[in-house]
Amino acid sequence: MDNLQKYKPTDKMIDLISDNYSLLQVMSRFGLSLGFGDKTVKEVCELNGVDCRTFLIVVNFMAEGFSRLDGDKDDISIPALIDYLRQAHIYFLDFSLPAIRRKLIEAIDCSQDDVAFLILKFFDEYTREVRKHMDYEEKTVFKYVDALIAGNAPKNYQISTFSKHHDQVGEKLTELKNIIIKYCPAKANENLLNAALFDIYACEEGLESHCKVEDYIFVPAILNLERRMMENEK
């Protein structure tokens, strides 16, 4: 099915980024740094010890607008995929959300305006929801998968449990955006607030993409692994 893929192992990595700069995030989460010259995707992945097939499955899934998943689920390196998801968690919790919060504080004076205080309150509540969601994945889901790979997964948990409770965490963010847009504090630094709002939209899109990778790549791959292990036990 490689002939159906938009991006292939023989493509130059620089061409991927030039074609779609949002793939920089995918690269970073797979541990691929800039400075790769004119090397191909396969060469860059091999030099960095990254599973090229898994990298391209995620890249093509993101680039194709989540319309289809190329390749067989057996081609995915689950450890590589979990590393990618863990790095995404670190990006959102330790970099993206704190950076937005700093911009909001700089743009609005929370001590002088009730709306400004409400904006920060909603943002902090949203961040807590995201952290709770990702903590569950780290402490329950990924640990379960690690145990599954090692052949000693607990019998009282299955990946379908995660799939059923994998809700989007965007409701509070929608409320926050509406407050900023409709009731922008009069004394706000509009350039900074607009920049923060732009980052909020970008963060929301990034989190939605992250959830779709989990729903359409990660969960099916783990269901496939569970099925293979059950067949081996028979």
GUMI-694643 format. One record per residue (C-alpha): residue in one letter; y, x, z. Coordinates in pm, 1 decimal, always signed. Each point is the difference from the previous one (the first is absolute). Layout:
BEGIN
> residuo; yy; xx; zz
> A; Y; X; Z
...
END
This chain:
BEGIN
> residuo; yy; xx; zz
> M; +0.0; +0.0; +0.0
> D; +223.3; +307.1; -7.8
> N; +129.0; -98.7; -343.6
> L; +161.6; -305.8; +161.3
> Q; +200.8; +204.1; +246.8
> K; +369.0; +58.3; -56.0
> Y; -13.1; +343.0; +163.1
> K; -289.4; +243.0; -49.9
> P; -116.2; +332.0; +153.2
> T; +119.6; +188.4; -309.0
> D; +359.3; -129.3; +24.6
> K; +259.8; +240.0; +134.9
> M; +105.6; -91.2; +352.8
> I; +367.1; +41.8; -95.2
> D; -46.0; -272.8; -265.4
> L; -128.5; -245.3; +262.1
> I; +307.6; +51.5; +216.8
> S; +240.3; -6.9; -295.8
> D; -158.9; -324.5; -114.7
> N; -1.8; -166.4; +344.3
> Y; +188.4; +169.3; +283.0
> S; -144.8; -240.1; +260.3
> L; -326.1; +193.1; -36.6
> L; +166.4; +279.9; +199.0
> Q; -97.9; -197.0; +310.9
> V; -364.3; -12.5; -109.4
> M; +2.1; +374.4; -64.0
> S; +149.2; +75.1; +338.9
> R; -252.3; -219.2; +183.4
> F; -285.5; +182.6; -169.5
> G; +149.3; +329.1; +118.6
> L; +115.8; +112.4; -344.9
> S; +323.0; +199.9; +15.6
> L; +261.5; +57.0; -268.4
> G; +8.6; +327.9; -189.9
> F; -311.8; -56.7; -213.0
> G; +154.1; +122.0; -326.9
> D; -172.0; -130.6; -313.7
> K; -341.7; -45.3; +159.1
> T; -208.2; -308.2; -73.8
> V; -80.7; -267.7; +255.7
> K; -354.2; +138.7; +28.8
> E; +124.7; +355.9; +52.1
> V; +254.0; -100.2; +267.3
> C; -259.8; -206.4; +187.3
> E; -260.4; +278.2; -13.5
> L; +248.8; +260.6; +123.8
> N; +82.6; -222.2; +298.4
> G; -353.7; -114.6; +78.6
> V; +79.7; -363.4; -87.3
> D; -256.0; -232.1; -159.3
> C; +148.1; -50.2; -347.6
> R; -187.6; -322.5; -72.6
> T; +128.6; -168.3; +318.0
> F; +353.9; +123.0; -65.5
> L; -5.0; -147.2; -351.5
> I; -151.7; -329.2; +115.5
> V; +294.1; -46.3; +239.3
> V; +258.1; +127.6; -250.8
> N; -121.0; -228.3; -278.4
> F; -27.5; -296.5; +235.9
> M; +362.3; +50.7; +109.8
> A; +126.3; +60.6; -354.4
> E; -173.1; -303.8; -146.4
> G; +172.6; -238.0; +239.4
> F; -315.7; -78.0; +196.4
> S; -146.0; -184.1; -298.5
> R; -336.8; +172.2; -8.3
> L; -210.6; +268.8; +163.5
> D; -144.5; +253.3; -243.4
> G; -328.9; +171.1; +65.4
> D; -294.6; -70.7; +223.6
> K; +43.2; -26.7; +375.0
> D; -270.5; +267.8; +33.0
> D; +243.1; +249.1; -158.3
> I; +238.8; -21.0; +295.2
> S; -0.6; +266.0; +269.6
> I; +42.5; -209.9; +312.7
> P; +109.2; +298.5; +217.2
> A; +269.6; +83.0; -259.7
> L; +113.5; -362.5; -6.2
> I; +20.3; -20.1; +380.7
> D; +203.5; +323.0; +6.9
> Y; +236.4; -159.3; -252.5
> L; +37.2; -316.2; +211.4
> R; +55.6; +200.7; +319.4
> Q; +273.5; +204.4; -167.0
> A; +164.1; -326.1; -112.4
> H; +2.8; -116.9; +363.6
> I; +167.6; +324.8; +107.9
> Y; +262.4; -38.3; -274.0
> F; +96.2; -356.0; +97.8
> L; -13.2; +41.1; +379.4
> D; +138.5; +352.8; +38.0
> F; +240.2; +28.8; -292.6
> S; +96.1; -312.7; -195.9
> L; +55.1; -255.8; +278.3
> P; +178.0; +243.6; +239.8
> A; +227.9; +112.8; -286.6
> I; +96.3; -362.2; -74.1
> R; +69.7; -62.7; +368.7
> R; +235.3; +301.2; +13.8
> K; +188.2; -130.6; -305.8
> L; +34.2; -344.8; +156.5
> I; +137.3; +144.8; +325.4
> E; +248.2; +211.8; -193.5
> A; +106.5; -294.5; -217.3
> I; +51.6; -259.3; +274.7
> D; +139.0; +5.0; +354.9
> C; -261.9; -181.5; +208.9
> S; +219.1; +2.2; +311.9
> Q; +283.9; -193.4; -162.0
> D; -172.1; -261.4; -213.9
> D; -274.9; -255.1; +75.6
> V; -117.8; -1.9; -361.6
> A; -29.5; +379.5; +3.1
> F; -208.0; -21.5; +318.3
> L; -220.0; -266.6; -163.1
> I; -54.4; +217.5; -308.6
> L; -127.0; +288.9; +210.6
> K; -209.4; -235.0; +216.7
> F; -174.9; -147.4; -305.2
> F; -57.9; +345.6; -146.6
> D; -156.9; +128.4; +323.3
> E; -225.4; -307.5; +20.8
> Y; -110.0; +57.2; -358.7
> T; -72.8; +367.1; +69.8
> R; -213.1; -98.7; +300.5
> E; -202.9; -236.4; -219.0
> V; -57.5; +270.2; -260.6
> R; -103.2; +249.4; +271.1
> K; -239.2; -252.3; +158.2
> H; -154.7; -71.2; -340.6
> M; -46.2; +368.7; -79.5
> D; -123.7; +89.0; +349.7
> Y; -276.0; -256.8; -45.5
> E; -98.4; +161.7; -328.1
> E; +0.8; +349.5; +151.3
> K; -185.8; -85.9; +322.1
> T; -241.8; -263.5; -128.7
> V; -38.2; -8.6; -378.0
> F; +10.7; +370.1; -84.6
> K; -215.9; +92.5; +299.9
> Y; -254.8; -257.5; -113.7
> V; -2.5; +147.6; -351.9
> D; -33.0; +355.1; +137.5
> A; -302.2; -117.3; +199.6
> L; -138.1; -182.0; -305.2
> I; +18.8; +319.2; -207.2
> A; -175.3; +188.8; +281.1
> G; -276.7; -260.1; -3.0
> N; +53.0; -138.6; +348.5
> A; +240.6; -290.4; -44.1
> P; +11.8; -264.5; +272.8
> K; -181.3; -323.5; -87.8
> N; +271.2; -223.1; +149.8
> Y; +263.6; +75.1; -265.8
> Q; +24.1; -30.5; -378.6
> I; +282.6; +70.9; -243.1
> S; +19.4; -373.2; -80.6
> T; +148.3; -46.2; +349.4
> F; +291.8; +223.0; -100.3
> S; +33.3; -172.8; -335.5
> K; +27.8; -346.8; +157.8
> H; +271.7; +109.6; +242.1
> H; +193.6; +221.8; -238.2
> D; +323.5; -195.9; +1.6
> Q; +319.5; +119.5; -159.6
> V; +264.2; +96.9; +255.6
> G; +301.6; -102.0; -202.8
> E; +126.7; -320.5; +159.9
> K; +239.5; +167.8; +245.5
> L; +121.8; +234.8; -272.0
> T; +99.6; -298.1; -215.3
> E; +199.4; -140.2; +292.3
> L; +164.9; +338.2; +54.1
> K; +104.3; +31.0; -365.5
> N; +144.5; -352.1; +8.5
> I; +204.2; +75.2; +312.4
> I; +143.8; +317.6; -154.4
> I; +80.1; -168.3; -332.6
> K; +141.3; -327.9; +139.5
> Y; +167.1; +116.5; +320.1
> C; +97.1; +364.1; -54.5
> P; +213.8; +111.0; +299.8
> A; +369.3; +22.8; -91.7
> K; +38.5; +355.3; +131.0
> A; -311.7; +135.0; -165.8
> N; +8.4; +307.0; -221.9
> E; -99.7; -185.8; -316.1
> N; -115.0; +305.8; -193.1
> L; -233.8; +102.0; +282.3
> L; -118.6; -356.1; +57.3
> N; -69.9; -46.1; -370.1
> A; -192.8; +328.4; +0.7
> A; -201.6; -118.7; +301.4
> L; -65.9; -335.4; -168.9
> F; -115.7; +177.4; -316.2
> D; -239.1; +209.9; +212.8
> I; -128.7; -316.1; +171.8
> Y; -86.3; -152.7; -339.2
> A; -169.1; +325.6; -109.2
> C; -192.1; +18.2; +329.2
> E; -113.8; -359.5; -40.2
> E; -128.1; +70.6; -352.0
> G; -173.2; +314.1; +125.1
> L; -175.1; -187.4; +280.8
> E; -111.4; -273.7; -239.0
> S; -143.3; +264.9; -233.1
> H; -172.9; +165.9; +295.3
> C; -160.5; -331.3; +102.4
> K; -117.2; -63.6; -356.5
> V; -167.9; +342.5; -16.5
> E; -183.0; -93.6; +320.5
> D; -93.2; -348.6; -126.2
> Y; -102.0; +88.4; -355.7
> I; -132.3; +357.2; +26.8
> F; -84.1; +84.0; +362.3
> V; -167.7; -327.2; +109.2
> P; -219.7; -33.6; -314.3
> A; -107.5; +365.0; +34.1
> I; -101.8; -53.4; +363.7
> L; -179.5; -326.7; -83.2
> N; -192.5; +196.7; -261.2
> L; -84.6; +271.3; +255.6
> E; -114.6; -262.7; +252.8
> R; -222.5; -161.3; -263.2
> R; -158.9; +334.2; -96.6
> M; -70.6; +83.3; +364.8
> M; -161.3; -341.5; +59.4
> E; -220.4; +49.8; -306.5
> N; -107.0; +341.3; +129.0
> E; -93.2; -149.5; +337.3
> K; -237.2; -253.3; -158.9
END
